[in-house]
Amino acid sequence: MPVAPTSRLAALAGSAGLVLALGAGPALAATPSTTSSAAPSASADVELAGEACPEDEGATVLVDPQGLAGGDLAAPTAGCALEAPDGLTALTEAGFTATESQPGFVCTIEGLPAPDQADCLDDGYWAYWYAPRDGEWTSSQVGAADRVPEVGGVEAWSWTELSGDSLEGAPPRVEPAAVAALPVAGEAAPTATSSPSSTLTGAPENGTAGDSPAVDPEGADASEVGADTEEAAGVPWTTLVVVGVVAVLVVLALVLGALRARRRRDEEMDERRPDAR
């Protein structure tokens, strides 16, 4: 059986008639007469990051670094633990790295507190909380390793600085409902899709779409399509018609001239023949 650490936290717990819950991390186990406390309303200015579990699967785990914020925990951050046989396992299954000062006592989460910030169990500890998705935070009266999270529920670890003789854990700064409302783990966020557009590329300078004409090849008038094609080629269709007519007339004139010349030649040859006289 683990032995309670010799620390300020242990001394305060002993003087208050409480025992530290071993096999957890580190939650305070109260005497039977002590009831759990609910957290006050969270500040609307506190940012929240991460993702949540589906409503009917796993447990969502929140870590609130409070004044220790830094590194990967710049704000309260949540993760989804699909496998949550106990609160301690849920913490790591949700993607957080935790270290223990001795078996059963969580000392740091994601490297916090850093050595230059605080000494766990002497300057503070990670208080363990839980709540239904739409309920209020309740401070756990048993260790995290001895508590089975509710399916779809919310777990929380909140850094608590020891102040005077008080052992009251600092509640998370965000409400359980806000944590549960985070994007569901494994579900891609919706992306904006653009519908096919028949407008010309390039926006008008004044930003109004009405000034940019629409082009519909299937429904456009044939003459308009032909005019666009000819203008694109750089030659008006009337010029092409005139050139074509002139070319035909020139060919006809050449043919007629050749026929007349041949007829004259034949007539001259007939006149020169003796029998023609």
NORVENSUL-V798287 format. One record per backbone hydrogen bond with DSSP energy under -1.0 kcal/mol. CO is the residue of the C=O (numbers start at 1). NH is the residue of the N-H. E is the energy in kcal/mol with one decimal. If there is no record, write none. Layout:
BEGIN
CO/NH/E
CO/NH/E
END
This chain:
BEGIN
7/11/-2.3
8/12/-2.7
9/13/-2.3
10/14/-2.3
11/15/-2.4
12/16/-1.5
13/18/-3.1
14/17/-1.1
19/29/-1.6
27/21/-1.8
29/19/-1.4
31/34/-2.5
37/139/-1.4
43/46/-1.2
49/78/-2.0
52/185/-3.0
54/57/-1.4
58/152/-3.9
59/81/-2.5
60/155/-3.4
61/79/-2.3
62/157/-2.4
63/77/-2.2
64/159/-2.1
65/68/-2.7
66/69/-1.1
70/73/-2.1
73/70/-1.8
76/49/-2.4
77/63/-2.7
78/51/-1.4
79/61/-3.0
81/59/-2.2
86/90/-2.3
87/91/-1.4
88/92/-1.2
89/93/-2.7
90/94/-1.6
91/96/-1.5
92/95/-1.7
97/110/-3.4
99/107/-3.5
99/108/-1.3
102/105/-2.5
105/101/-1.8
108/99/-2.2
109/112/-1.6
112/109/-2.5
114/117/-2.4
114/118/-1.7
119/122/-1.6
119/123/-3.7
121/9/-2.5
123/162/-2.5
124/121/-3.6
125/160/-2.8
127/158/-2.5
128/140/-2.3
129/156/-2.4
130/138/-2.3
131/154/-2.8
132/135/-1.7
138/130/-1.8
143/146/-1.4
144/87/-2.0
147/87/-1.6
150/153/-2.2
153/60/-2.2
154/131/-2.0
155/62/-2.7
156/129/-3.2
157/64/-3.1
158/127/-2.9
160/125/-2.1
163/166/-2.0
175/179/-1.6
176/180/-2.7
177/181/-1.2
179/182/-1.5
183/52/-2.3
184/187/-1.8
198/215/-1.9
204/207/-1.6
209/212/-1.5
216/220/-1.4
221/225/-2.4
222/226/-2.9
223/227/-2.6
224/228/-2.4
225/229/-2.3
226/230/-2.6
227/231/-2.8
228/232/-2.1
229/233/-1.6
230/234/-1.3
230/235/-1.2
236/240/-1.3
237/241/-1.8
238/242/-2.3
239/243/-2.4
240/244/-2.1
241/245/-2.5
242/246/-2.5
243/247/-2.1
244/248/-1.9
245/249/-2.4
246/250/-2.3
247/251/-1.9
248/252/-2.3
249/253/-2.5
250/254/-2.1
251/255/-2.2
252/256/-2.7
253/257/-2.3
254/258/-2.1
255/259/-2.1
256/260/-2.3
257/261/-2.2
258/262/-1.9
259/263/-2.0
260/264/-2.2
261/265/-1.9
262/266/-2.0
263/267/-2.1
264/268/-2.4
265/269/-1.8
266/270/-1.8
267/271/-1.8
268/272/-1.2
274/277/-1.8
END
